[in-house]
Amino acid sequence: MGKFKGLLLLILPLMLTGCWDSVELNERHVILEIAIDKTPKPDLSKPINERQIYQITYGIPDIGKLSGKDSLAENVKTSLTTQSPSIATSIDEIETKTQNTVTFSHTKALILGEEMLKDKDAFQAAIDALLRDMRIGRSVIVLATKGLAGDLTQADNPQNPIMGMYIMKYFNNKERPVSYAKGQLLANLIKELEDTGVSTMPMIMSDKEGIIQISGAALIKDYAFVTWLDKNEVRGQLLVEGKIKHVPIVVTYKDHYLTYMIKDQKSKIHFKENNGKLEANIDLTVKGDIIEYLSSNNKNIFNEESITEITQQLKQEIIRQTNLVIDKSQSLGVDFLGIGLEMYRKDPKQWKNYKDTWNEGDYKDFPIHVDTTVNIQNTGILE
C-alpha cells in the first residue's frame, strides 16, 4: 500500500499540468472588434456563391502591448480585411492571413456599415450567420455607422486605439449619463427582430481628428434600414423606456436659463378606453436637482410659488422631448417605442384587435398621451 501511494504521488503532478494541446495566449489572435460592410463594387457577373458581398475588417490587438504603460502605445493593433461571399468564408480566409490561432471569445464590438444595413438580404444573411455561429458571443455590443465600418475601426482614436476596448468601456461605465445613446447587445437585437421585427442600434461616428462619438441610432424594421434617429429622438426613446439618468434639462425661468439634473427616471405605460376608443398613457416620473440658475435678484427666489412654476416649466419641456420621438415614430409607422408590445403584455385581449393591423396603419393613428411628475429634491441654495 505504501508503494502504491508513493507511485500515485509521482503520477499526480503529471495529471495536473493542464491541457497538453492548449494554445498559449501569445499564440492567439484575439479579435476585439469586427466591422461588417457591403463590398463597394461586387462582381455581379460571378455565380452567387462566388460573389464577394461582404467586406469584413477584423481588429487584432498586440497582446504584449495591452498591459502597463504600453496599453496606449502606438501600433498596438493590426487590421485584417477580407472580401467574401459569406461571414463563414471570411473567417476561413482570415485564418490564412495569420500564423496564430484566431479566437472570437473576447470580441467586444460588432460595427455595421451603412450600405450593408441598406441591403436587406445582406443584413439578414449576416444576422442569420451570427445567430448560427456560436464562436461570436451573444453579449457583443452592436453598433451602426454612416459610411464604411472598416474605416471607422481603423481611425486613430486618441483616447483608445483599440476600438473594441473603447466601446466596451463606454457602455460598461455605470457612472456615465444615459442620454443620447441606447446600448444594444447582439442577443437583444436578434430577439427584438424575431419578436416584433423592429430594433435600433446605437450610432458611432468619428470626426477628422479621430474623436469617437456615440449618439443617435439606426432604425431597423423587418431587417430593412428605415432611417437614422438623431440624438434628441433617442433621448425621447429613453424617456419612454424609463432609462434616462444624470441628464440635464434646460428651461427658461424669469428671463434666465435654469438647469435641472435628472438623477433618476421611471416610466409606466398603461391603456384605457376613452369614449369607446383605446388609448395609451405614458406616465413619467423624474427626480433631480436644480444645479444652475443665475438671477440678478440676490434674494432666495426658490419659494413654494417659484418651485411650482419651475416644476411646470420642466414638466412641459420633458413632455415636449417625449412627444418629439412619439411623433417621429408614428409618422414613420414604426413602433420602436414598444407601445404594441406593452399592450400585448398588459392587455392581450385588446391586442388581438390590433395585432394584424398594428404595423399596417393602426399604430400611426393610435392616441398616445404623456404625463410627467417632476420632483425637485434640491435647489442648491446654501441658506
N, C-alpha and C positions, 0 to 999 in steps of 0.2 A: 504493500500500500504506500509506503514512503517513497519508493522508487517511482510509482505512478504519479504521485503528487509532484515530485520533482520534475518529471517529464512534462506534466501539464503546465507548470510554471514557465518552462522553457518555450513551449509552443504558444502560450497565450499572447506574448508580445507580438508575435508574427501575425496573429489574427486581428490585432488592434491597430495596425498601421494604416488603415484606410483602404479605399478602393484602389486596386492595382492598376486599373485602366482610367483613372480620373485625369482630367485635363487641368493643369495649373492656371490660375487667373491670368498670369502674364503670357499665357499661350492662347488666350481667348480674345476675340474681338467683340466687346460688349457694345451692342447697338443701343444708343441712348435716345436717338430721335430718328423718325422716318418721315420723309416728305414725299407725298404721292402727287404727281402731276400727270396730266394727259400729254403725251408726246406731241410737241408743237405741229409737226407735219408727218404723221404716219403714212407709210406707203400703202394706200388702199388697194393697189393692184395685186398685192400678195393675198394668199388664202387667209381666212380669218384667224386660223391658229398660228399664223406666222407674222401677223401684223404687230408692230411694236407700239401697242396702245399706251402703255404706262411708261412714264419716266420717273424712276424712283431714286431718291437720294438717301443714303444711309450715313448717319453721323457716328464715327468711331473715335472715342477719346483715347488719348495715350494714358493708360492707367498709371504709369510711373510718374506722371506729372500732375496727377489729380490729388495730391496729398501735400500737406505742409505749405511752405511758402511758394511752391511752384504751382499751386492749384489754379492760379490765373495767369500762368506764364503763356508766352506766345507759342504757336504751333502745337497746341495741346490736343488737336483732333485732326482726323482725316475724313474727307467726304468722298464716298464712292457712289457713282451714278450709273444706273443701268437703264436700258430701254428694252422692254419685254412685253410679250403678249398677255402675261398674267402676273399676279403677285408671286405665285409659287416659282415661276421660271426666273423672276427677278432675284429671289433669294438664292436659287440654284446658281445663277450667274455670279452673284457676289462671292460665293464660295470659291470660284475660280480666280478671283482677284486678290486673294489674301492667303498668306501662309498659315494663319491661325484659325482656330475653330470659331465660327460666328454664333453668337448667342443673343436671344431676344428676352432673356429672363429679367433684364433690368431696364427695358425700354420705358422711357418716361413720357414721351410725347409723340403723337401722330398728327402731322400737319397736312391738310388737303388743299391743293391749289384751286384757283377759281375755275379754270377751264375744265378741270376734272369734275368739279361739282356740277357744272352746267351740262355735262354729258351724262344723262340719266343712266344709260346702260353701263357705262364705265364705272360710275359711282356705285351703283347697285352691285355690280360684279365684285368691286373691291371690298365692299362691306360683307358680301357673302363669303369671300375668301378669308377675311379676318375672322368671321364667325366660325368657319370650319377649321382654321389652322390654330391649334392650341399653343403654338410657340409664342405668340404675342398675347400678353396678359389682358384680361378684360378691364383692369384698373388703369390702363394707359389713358392719358388725357388727350382728347381730340380737339383740334382747333382748325379754323379755316383762314385762308389769307387771300387777298387780292393779288393777282399776278402768279408767279411761279413759287410754289412752296420750297423747291430746291434752292432757289436764290436766297430766300429768307434764311434758311438754316445755315447757309454759308456766309451770311453777313457778319461783319466784325462788331459784335456786341461788346462794348467796353465794360459792361457790368459783369458779364459772364460769357466767355466764348463758347461754352457748351450749351446749346440751345435747350436740350432736354433737361439739363440741370436747372437752367433759369426758369423754365416753365414749371417744373416740379416745385421749386422753392416759392414761386409766385403763388400757386394755388394752395400750397401746404401752410402758408403763413397765416396762422389763425388770428393774428393781430391786424391783418390787412382789412381796410374798409371794403365792404361788399356794396358796390355802387354801380359800376358800368359794365361788368362782365360776369356772366354766369358760367361756372365751370361745367364741363361735360366729360364723362368717362365713356369709354368705348361700350361697356356693358349697358349703360343707361341709354346711349344713342341707339343701339340695336333694339333694346326693349321698347323705346318710345316709337320707333319707326314700325315695329311689328304691332304694337298695341293700338296706336292712334294714327300712324302714318305721318306724324308731324314731330319735328325736333329742331333744336337750334344748337349751333356750335359757336363758341367764343371766337371773335376775330382777332388775329395777331398781325401786326404790321411793323415795319422797320423804316426809319427815316434815313436821310442821306448820311447822317453821322453814325448810323447803325444802332441808334437808340430804339429799343423794343417797346411797343405799346400794345396792351391787350384791352380792348374795349369794343363794344358793338357785337354783332353776331351775324352768322349766316343762317337763313331760314330755309328749311327743307320740308317739302311735302311730297309724300309718295315717292321718295328717292329723287325728286326733281328739285333743283335750286329755284327758290321763289324770288328772294331779294336779300339785300343786306339791311340789317337793322342798325340804326345809329346808337350811340351810347345812351342818349336820353330815352329811346324806346326800350332799350334793355333795362334801364333803371325802372321804368314803369312796369316791365315784366317782373322784376324782382320785388317791387312793391306788392303786386298782385299775389305773388307766391309767399310773401312774408319773410323775405330773406335779406332785406336791407339792414346794414349795420355800419355804425360810425360814419354816417353820411351827412354833410351839411345841407341845409335848406335855407335859401336866402329870400327874404321878403322885404318890402318897403314899409316902414312904420314911422309916421310923423316926419316925412321927407328925409329919412336916413335909412340906410340898409341895416337889416338885422339878420344875424346868422344863428340858426338853431341847429344843433348837432343831434341827429337821431342816434341814440345809443342802442335801442332795441326796437323791433317792429314785428307785429304779428298780423296775420290776415285770416279771415274766415269767410268762406263763400257759402251762401245758403239760397234757397229758392222758395218762392211763394207765388200764389196766384193773385193777380190784381185785375179786377173786372173780367174774370174768366180767362185771363191770359197769364201764362207762366213767365216769371222774370227772375233774373239773378241779382243778388245784392252782395257786394263785396265790402265787408266791414274791416277797416284798417285801424290798428291801434299802435300809436308810436309813443315812445318815451325818450326824453332827451333834455338838453340844457341850452339856454341862451349863452352863446360863447363870444359874440361880438355885437356891440351896439355903441355907436358914438353919437352923443347928443350935446347940443350947446347948453342944455338945461343941467345945472350942477346938482339938482335935487334928484332923489331917488324916484324915478318915474314908474318903477315896477310895482305899482299898487294893484289892488284887485281889479280895478276897472281896466287898467292898461294890459294886464295879463289876459283878461277876457278878449280884448281887442286883438292882441298879438296871436292868441290861440286861434281866433277866427281867421286871421290872415294866413297862418301856417296851414290850417285845415284846407282852405281854398287852394293854396299852392300845391299841396300834396294830392288833392283830388284832380287838379289840372294835370299834373305829371302822370297820374294813373290813367286818366281819360285819354291822354295822348297815345298811349300804346293800345288801349281798347279800340279807339277809332282806327288805328292802323291795322290792327288785327281783323276787325270786321270789314274794313274796306277791301282788304286782300281776300277775305273769305277763308282765312286760315286760322284755326283756333289753336295757336301756340301758347295761349294762356291757360289751357286746360279746363275751360268752363264746362265743356261737354263731359269731360272725364269726371269732374266733380258731381255733375248731375247723375251720371251713371252710378257713382259710389253712394250718393246720398238719397237719390230718389229713382231707383231703377225702373219703377213702374212708369214714371213720367218719361224716362229716357227712351222707352220703347216707342213713344210717339214721335221722337226726333231722330233716332239713330240712323235711319235710312236716308234722311234728307238734310241732316245737320251740315255736312260739308258741301252739299249741293245748293245751299241757299238759306236754310233756316238760321244758321249762325249769324249771317250778315245783318239780319233784322231783329235778332233776339235782344230784348231790353236788358241792359246791364247798368246797374246803379252803384255808385261808390259813396260810402260814408266813412268819415275819419274821426277818431277820438285822439286828441293831442294832449299829452301830459307834459307840462313844463316842470321839471324836477329841481332845476337850479337856474337862477338868473345871473349868477356871477357877482352879485352885489356883496361888497365886503362889510357894509354897515349892518 
